[in-house]
Amino acid sequence: MKRLLPLITLLLCVNALPCQSSDIKEIQWDNLIPKLPAQDNPLAGLSEEEVDFIEYIIYLREFLPKEVTPENQEYYDEVNNALPELQKKDIDVDKIIADRRNRNSAVNTELDNQEIKLAGYLLPLDLSGNAVTDFLLVPYVGACIHTPPPPQNQIVYAVSATPTPYEVDELFKPVSVTGRLQVKSSSKELYLSDGSSDINIGYSLSVDRIEAYRP
């Protein structure tokens, strides 16, 4: 009986549509961005607490409105107090921001041709029907619709051989998508109610399965 178990498992796998494979790699959006070598990472060797604080200052530095108001004054004060102290430690926040912007178009070639599972938000390229075969997978709600598009290494062009039922209100519901990922740059025109725009994309995905995201 023990000898039959592997054969039974194989037959079940062959007849399952699709078969769950242990080779599927569950990834996060950060995995789509190439990692810096340790010697090039200005935050290497710092404690988790130090890194969290620096990332907070970087976030404020990059996204605070240019105009100082009573509402955001305290955040500006935090940044202005932190920058000189970080400079003393040879941490140049503005240089880090510039380097990250330069890396926005870089893709992770180690993921090329791998079976992956990635959670995100499904954005159909054609909103006229109630089923979708090709779509963009993006990391947050409203990407490419209400906000500027993410960098190309944070957009995946996905194609499914089987049309998937889809309603417009599902734009705001996360999904998990499984399939074969390819590092492949492309550009797609996205049609919206108020016009169209070209979106640069760094990856493509041949979809095997789309399911509701479950944390």
PyMOL commands that set and color helices and strands:
alter all, ss='L'
color gray80, all
select helices_A, chain A and resi 4-15+29-32+38-40+48-63+73-88+93-105+109-111+152-154+168-172
alter helices_A, ss='H'
color red, helices_A
select strands_A, chain A and resi 25-26+114-124+131-138+156-165+174-192+195-212
alter strands_A, ss='S'
color yellow, strands_A
deselect
rebuild
show_as cartoon
